[in-house]
Amino acid sequence: MSDVPSESVDPVDPVDPVEPGDAPARRPRGRSARARARLEEQGAGAEAYVMYFKERVYATFTGLAIVLVVSANDHADPEHALFALVLGVLGITAAGFVSDVISHLAVHQTFPVGADLAILFRVAGGAISTVVTPGILLLLAWLDVMPLDAALRVSSIVYIVTLGVIGWFAVRRSHLTWAKQLLVLAILIALGFAVIGLQTLAHSI
């Protein structure tokens, strides 16, 4: 009986047969240009919100300090109070706008144009809007529609409520527990009173 030579078979990895209903394997892909653009837009939107709230808080603190200083002055008149408030908020808003332009120029190495410039104007508009309600109240006091002390008192309440709402909104959006949110809010309130005290002292000197 003769030996039958066995066929030599090269060792290869077994290949699983592809059934008709199988879905083709997906190749790993990087993020598409559209996805990257969407992420960049989200990042730009978040940065715009940060700038908006930052400038609004600055203007609110400034307006509140001016109102408190005028309230402490026994010889204050509505005209002086109105101009002091408007010019003070306009000054801090202009300073913030110039600061944002310089920061953009330093980081991006180009002057803000188009959408970037529009964001800066919206941020400045949000800061200026903090003077609308107190300004109307002081204007009514100037026209003898309401007493000056009442207008200043209501204006200070408006500013304090605005700061409280912004602080509460920021804390509520965080991922902290309720206890930590209350602690952070208490710290923000304490820091707010410290800032108000410093600004009031600075405007009263």
C-alpha positions as CSV (number, residue, x, y, z in Angstrom):
1,M,0.0,0.0,0.0
2,S,1.7,3.2,-1.2
3,D,1.8,6.3,1.0
4,V,-0.3,9.1,-0.4
5,P,1.6,12.4,0.1
6,S,-0.6,14.8,2.1
7,E,-1.0,18.3,0.7
8,S,0.9,21.0,2.6
9,V,-1.4,23.7,3.7
10,D,-0.1,27.1,4.7
11,P,-1.3,28.1,8.1
12,V,-3.6,31.1,7.7
13,D,-6.0,32.8,10.0
14,P,-9.5,31.5,9.7
15,V,-11.9,33.8,8.0
16,D,-15.4,33.9,9.2
17,P,-17.9,33.7,6.3
18,V,-20.0,36.7,5.6
19,E,-23.6,36.0,5.8
20,P,-26.0,37.8,3.5
21,G,-27.7,39.7,6.3
22,D,-24.5,40.9,8.1
23,A,-23.8,44.6,8.2
24,P,-20.4,45.7,6.9
25,A,-17.9,46.6,9.5
26,R,-17.5,50.3,10.1
27,R,-14.2,51.8,9.7
28,P,-13.1,54.1,12.5
29,R,-13.4,57.7,11.3
30,G,-12.2,60.9,12.7
31,R,-14.5,63.8,13.3
32,S,-15.9,65.3,10.1
33,A,-15.3,68.9,9.3
34,R,-19.0,69.6,10.0
35,A,-18.7,68.1,13.5
36,R,-15.6,70.0,14.3
37,A,-17.2,73.2,13.1
38,R,-20.2,72.5,15.3
39,L,-18.0,72.0,18.3
40,E,-16.1,75.2,17.6
41,E,-19.4,77.0,17.3
42,Q,-20.5,75.6,20.7
43,G,-17.2,76.7,22.2
44,A,-17.6,80.2,20.7
45,G,-21.1,80.4,22.0
46,A,-20.0,79.4,25.6
47,E,-17.2,82.0,25.5
48,A,-19.8,84.6,24.4
49,Y,-22.0,83.7,27.3
50,V,-19.1,84.0,29.7
51,M,-18.2,87.4,28.4
52,Y,-21.8,88.6,28.5
53,F,-22.3,87.6,32.1
54,K,-18.9,88.9,33.2
55,E,-19.5,92.4,31.7
56,R,-23.1,92.4,33.1
57,V,-21.8,91.7,36.6
58,Y,-19.1,94.4,36.3
59,A,-21.7,97.0,35.2
60,T,-24.2,95.9,37.9
61,F,-21.6,96.2,40.7
62,T,-20.5,99.6,39.4
63,G,-24.1,100.9,39.2
64,L,-24.9,99.6,42.6
65,A,-21.8,101.3,44.1
66,I,-22.7,104.6,42.5
67,V,-26.3,104.4,43.8
68,L,-25.1,103.6,47.3
69,V,-22.7,106.5,47.3
70,V,-25.3,108.9,46.0
71,S,-27.7,107.6,48.6
72,A,-25.2,108.4,51.4
73,N,-24.9,112.0,50.2
74,D,-27.4,114.2,52.0
75,H,-27.1,117.0,49.4
76,A,-27.5,114.8,46.3
77,D,-29.8,115.9,43.5
78,P,-31.5,113.8,40.8
79,E,-29.6,115.4,37.9
80,H,-26.2,114.6,39.5
81,A,-27.3,111.1,40.4
82,L,-28.5,110.3,36.9
83,F,-25.4,111.6,35.2
84,A,-23.1,109.9,37.7
85,L,-24.9,106.5,37.1
86,V,-25.0,106.7,33.4
87,L,-21.4,107.9,33.0
88,G,-20.1,105.3,35.5
89,V,-21.8,102.4,33.7
90,L,-20.8,103.7,30.3
91,G,-17.2,104.0,31.5
92,I,-17.0,100.5,32.8
93,T,-18.6,99.2,29.7
94,A,-16.2,101.0,27.4
95,A,-13.3,99.7,29.4
96,G,-14.6,96.2,29.1
97,F,-15.1,96.6,25.4
98,V,-11.6,97.8,24.8
99,S,-10.2,95.0,27.0
100,D,-12.1,92.4,25.0
101,V,-10.7,93.9,21.7
102,I,-7.2,93.9,23.0
103,S,-7.5,90.3,24.3
104,H,-8.9,89.1,20.9
105,L,-6.1,90.9,19.1
106,A,-3.5,89.3,21.4
107,V,-4.9,85.8,21.2
108,H,-6.1,85.6,17.6
109,Q,-3.6,88.0,16.1
110,T,-6.3,89.8,14.2
111,F,-8.8,92.6,14.8
112,P,-12.3,91.3,15.7
113,V,-14.6,91.6,12.6
114,G,-17.9,90.1,11.5
115,A,-19.4,87.7,14.1
116,D,-16.6,88.3,16.6
117,L,-17.2,92.1,16.6
118,A,-21.0,91.5,16.8
119,I,-20.5,89.4,19.9
120,L,-18.4,92.2,21.5
121,F,-21.2,94.7,20.8
122,R,-23.8,92.4,22.2
123,V,-21.7,92.0,25.4
124,A,-21.4,95.8,25.7
125,G,-25.1,96.2,25.1
126,G,-25.9,93.7,27.9
127,A,-23.7,95.8,30.2
128,I,-25.3,99.1,29.2
129,S,-28.8,97.6,29.7
130,T,-28.2,97.4,33.5
131,V,-28.6,101.2,33.6
132,V,-32.0,101.3,32.0
133,T,-34.3,100.7,34.9
134,P,-32.3,102.7,37.5
135,G,-31.9,105.4,34.9
136,I,-35.6,105.7,34.3
137,L,-36.2,105.8,38.1
138,L,-33.7,108.6,38.5
139,L,-35.2,110.4,35.5
140,L,-38.6,110.3,37.2
141,A,-37.1,111.7,40.3
142,W,-35.5,114.5,38.2
143,L,-39.0,115.3,36.8
144,D,-40.4,115.3,40.3
145,V,-42.6,112.3,39.7
146,M,-41.1,110.4,42.6
147,P,-38.8,111.3,45.5
148,L,-35.1,110.9,44.9
149,D,-34.6,108.7,48.0
150,A,-37.3,106.3,46.8
151,A,-35.7,106.2,43.3
152,L,-32.3,105.4,44.8
153,R,-33.8,102.7,47.1
154,V,-35.6,101.0,44.3
155,S,-32.5,101.2,42.1
156,S,-30.4,99.5,44.7
157,I,-33.0,96.8,45.1
158,V,-33.0,96.3,41.3
159,Y,-29.2,95.9,41.2
160,I,-29.1,93.6,44.2
161,V,-31.8,91.4,42.7
162,T,-30.0,91.3,39.4
163,L,-26.8,90.1,41.1
164,G,-28.7,87.5,43.0
165,V,-30.4,86.2,39.9
166,I,-27.1,85.9,38.0
167,G,-25.4,84.2,40.9
168,W,-28.3,81.8,41.5
169,F,-28.4,81.0,37.7
170,A,-24.7,80.3,37.7
171,V,-24.9,78.0,40.7
172,R,-27.9,76.2,39.5
173,R,-26.2,75.3,36.2
174,S,-23.3,73.7,38.1
175,H,-23.1,70.0,38.7
176,L,-22.6,70.5,42.5
177,T,-24.8,68.9,45.1
178,W,-27.4,71.0,46.9
179,A,-25.3,71.5,49.9
180,K,-22.3,72.6,47.8
181,Q,-24.5,74.9,45.7
182,L,-25.7,76.7,48.9
183,L,-22.1,77.0,50.1
184,V,-20.9,78.4,46.8
185,L,-23.9,80.8,46.7
186,A,-23.1,82.0,50.3
187,I,-19.4,82.6,49.3
188,L,-20.5,84.5,46.2
189,I,-22.8,86.7,48.3
190,A,-20.0,87.4,50.8
191,L,-17.6,88.3,47.9
192,G,-20.3,90.4,46.4
193,F,-20.7,92.5,49.6
194,A,-16.9,92.8,49.7
195,V,-16.8,94.1,46.2
196,I,-19.7,96.5,46.9
197,G,-17.9,97.8,49.9
198,L,-14.7,98.4,48.0
199,Q,-16.4,100.1,45.1
200,T,-18.5,102.3,47.4
201,L,-15.4,103.3,49.3
202,A,-13.6,104.1,46.0
203,H,-16.5,106.2,44.6
204,S,-16.9,108.1,47.9
205,I,-13.3,109.2,48.3
